[in-house]
């Protein structure tokens, strides 16, 4: 009964969230929180809130996906991006006798070293930039419903300037008791700044996501469909420098074409598929239309927006690798290694 009430509350939040949050496209702080940070979600199109496959990393996407089979799981991910940018992350889950199930995680983005110049063009000291998130999550089960929350302390620094915030994710999930069918709903990044940069005033990266995952009984496929940024219909980037005095359109590609209805709808949609080759091996593929439309090069469609991955599991360890194609010649790699620490602890007689 409690779980149903929580789901209703989450739905109400999702319907009212658009009143307070409505700007995207480089106008928000801590946008690293929207990036895929482990191989599973990267291989499924970079967004997923419903995949109920026992991967402790999925708590970053939806805290309600944290469940008892993750107890003792430890996972480490490293994601090298372009130009010496990389993300590393560690996540661990532990069930406590009187408190229930919790997970703990740290995610760190490093953007490399930059040459410093003052306003006259003279060289100054080199500087670096980075982002980080420290997260603790908790979940509970109520029959076929699960609900959870994550508390995050996030921060960023660049050249001695710092910015931080305290954020909360609220998630709910439905898991079918007999079939491989699950649905997820999450409200992300509700919170407030604890400090801000001297220059700039950006919103927090609020988001509302909902999705479903289904594996037909006699098919080796697991399908996922995820809708994100549900609080705003048009996700097109608006650049006033592209407009003439007589123009009043929004451009999204290099040819200055106004987005059609198909693009506006499918920019919210992410498709993910897993080919289950057995208990220990599966293949992953996904497609994100927003990435394809936002980053494609002029006259070059390529495979931008598509993702691919593979997962292996041994008796005590598992490894996953995914490749996200952002644009022609632009690839991001995701490597995740995991194990269950309880497998290494001998049970006391």
N, C-alpha and C positions, 0 to 999 in steps of 0.2 A: 504493500500500500504506500509506504514511504517513497519507494522508487518511482511509482506512478506520479506522485505529487511533484517529485523533482523534475521529471520529464516535462510536466505541464508548465512548471516555472521556467524551464529553459526555453520552451517554445514561446512563452510570453515575452521573455527577454529578447528573443530573436526577432519578434515582430515590432518591438519598440526600439531596438538598437539603432535603426536608421535615423532616429530623431537627433541623436547626439553625435553620430559618427558618419561622415560622408565624404571625406577627402582621401584620395590615394595618389599614386604617381609621383613619388619623390617628396611628398609633403609630410611624411610620417617619420617618426623616430624609431630606432631599433628595428628596422626592416629586416635585419638578419634573422629575426624570429620567424619570418615567412619562408626562409630558404630550407630545402630538405637537408637534414643533418645526419642521416644514416642511410645505409644501402637499401633497406626495404622500401621506405617511402619514396626514395629516389627512383627505384626500379618500377614503381607503380604510378609513375606520372608526376611525382613530387608533391602530391596531396592525397591524403587518405585518412578517414576518421572512423572506419568501420571494420578494418581487417582484424579479425579475432584469431590470430594464428600463434599466439603465445610468444611474441617478440616483445621483450621489455622496452625496446626503443619506441614502440608505438605510443607509450605514455606521453611522449612529447607532442603527439598529434591529438590524442584524446585521453585524458586521465581515466575515463571510465573503462578503457581497454585493459587496465591493470587488473590482473586476476591471479588467483592462488598458484597456478602452474608456473608463474614467473618467480616464485619465491626462491631466492638464492641466485638468480640470474645476474651475471655481470657482463657488460658489453662495452666495447671500445670501438669508436669509429674515427676515421680520418678521411677528410674530403679535400684533396688538393684542387683548387680552382685555377684561374688564370693569373698570370703575372705575380707568381709567388704568394698568392692569397691561399690560405688554407683554413679549414675548420677541424677541430678535434673535439671529441665528446666522450664522456664516460657515464654510464647509467647502471644503477644497481637496485634490485628489489629485495625487500626483506619483510617477512611477516613476524610481528611481535605478538606474544601470547595474549596480552591484555589490551593492546592498542589496534591490532589489525594489520593490514597490508599497506606498506609504504614503498615508494621508490625515491631514489636520490640521484640527481644528475647535475653535471656541469658541462656546458658547451662554450667553446672559445673560438672566436674568429680573429685571425691575425691578417692584416692587410699589407704587411711589409714596411720597408723603409722608404722615406720620401726626402727629396732635397728641399731644404728650406730657403726661402727668399723673403726679403722685406718688401715694403711697398715701393721702394726705389729700384728693386731688382737686384740688390746686393745679396750675396750668399749669407745665410745664417746657419744655425745648426740643423742637421738632419733630424727627422722626427718619425715616429711610427704611429699607427692607428690600430685599434682593436675593439672588439665587442665581446661581451660575455654574458652568460645566463646561469644562475644557480637555482635549481628547481627541486622542490619536494612535493610529492604527489601522494594522494590517499584515495582509495576506492572501497566501495562496499557493494554487496550483491543483495538483491531482493527478488528471489525467484528468477524469472527470465530477464529482469532488468538489472542493470549495473549503473552506478553513478559515481562520479569522482570529481576531484578538484586538484589543481596544482597551484602552488604559491611560488612565484618567481621573483628573484631579485636580479635585475638586468642593468647593465652599465656599458658605457662606451667611453673611449678616451682618444684624443687626437692632439698631439703637440702640447700636452700639458693641460688641455681643457677636458673636463669630465662631465658626464651626464648619467643619471641613474633613475630607476623607477621600480616600484613594487607592483607586480601584475598578478592577476588570477585567471586561470582557465577553469571553466565549469563544463563538465561533460556528462552525457548520458548515453546509454547503449541498450539495445535489445538483442538478446542472443537466443535464437530458437533452440528449444531443448532437444529436438530430434534431428533437425536438418542443419546443414552448414549454411546458415542464413543469419546475418547480423546487420543491424542498423546503428548508426552513430550520429550524435548531434553534439556540437561543442561551440561554446562562446569563448573566444580567445582574447586575452590581453586586456581585460578590464583592470583599471588601476589608476595610479597617479605618479607623477614625477616626484622624486626626492631631491633632485638637483637638475639644473639645466645648463646648457652651454650659454655663454654670454650672448652670442649672436644666434638667432634662429628661434622659431617658435613652432614646433611641429607637433602633430597629434600622435597619440599612441597607435600602434598597429592593430587596432581592433578588427576582429573578423568573426563571422558566423559561418560555420561549415556543417553540412549534413551529407551523409552518404550511406551506401549499402554495399554489402559483399555477399555473393551467393556462389556456391559450388553445386551444380547439378549432381545427383547421386551417382549416375553412371557415366560421368564425363570427367576427364582429367584436367578440367579447367576451373579456375576460381576467378570470378568476375567482380570488379569493383567499379562503382560510379560515385563520384564525389562532386558536390556543388560547394563553391566557396564564394566569399565576399557577397553574401546574399542581401546585405543591407544597401547595396547600390547597384542599380541596373546597368548603367553605362560605365564601363571600366576604361574607356578610351583616354589616352593621355592628351591633355589640352596644352598647346604651346601657342601663346598669343603671337609670337614672332612669325608664325606661319600664316597668319591671317592678314588679308588686306582690309581696307576700310569697308568693303562691301561684303566681306566674307563673314559667315556666322556658322562655321562647321568645325567639327573636331576631327583632327587627322590622327591616324594610328599607324600608318606605314610610310615608307620612304618615298612613295609616289604621291603622297598627300591625298589619298583616297579616304573619303568618309566611310566609317564602318557601316555595314549593312546589318539588318536584323539578325541574320544568321550569326555573324561575328559577335554581336552584342550578347546573344544568348550563350553561345558556346565558349565565350571567354570565361564563363563561370564554371565550366565543366571539365573534369579530369577523369580519364578512363584508365583503368589498370586491369591487367590480366596475369594470372599465374598458370603455368603449365606444370601440374603436379606429376612428376615422373616417378615418384615413390615417396616413402617416408623421409628419405634423406636428401633428396635432390628436387629442386624445381627451378623453372625458368620464369622470368618476369619481363613484362613489357607494359608501357603506358604511353599516354598521349595527353599533352596539356596545350590546349588551343591558345590560351593567353600568352604563353611563352613563345609560341610560334609566331603569332601576330605581332608581338611587341619587339622581337629581336631579329626578325628575318632581314636579310640584306637585300638591296635593290636587285630585282630581276633574278634573285636566287632563293628558291624555296627550300631546297635541300630536305634534310630530315629534322629540322629544328622543331622542338616541342616533343619529340619522341624520346623515350627512355627504354633501356634494356638492362637486364640483370640476371644473375644466377646465384643460387644458394646451395651450399653443401653442409651436411651435418654428419659428424662422426659420433662415437659413443659419448665423448665428453666435450667436444668442441664443435663450433659451427662457424662458418665463414660465408659472407655474402659480398658480392661485387656488383655495382651498377654503374651505368654510363648514361648521363643525361646530356642530350644534344641541344644546346641553346641556340646555336646558329651554325652556318656553314664554317667548318674549321674550328668551331668552339665547343669543346667537350669538357664535362666535369666528371671526375671519377669519385666513387664512393666505396670505401672498404670498411666492412664491419666484422669484428671478431668477437665471439661470445662463448661463454661457458656457464655452467651452474656450479657455484662453489660448493654446494652440498654434495656434489659427486666426488669431491676430493676429501671430504671429512668422513672419517670412519665412524659408523654408528657405535655408540657405546652399548655393550652387552647388558 
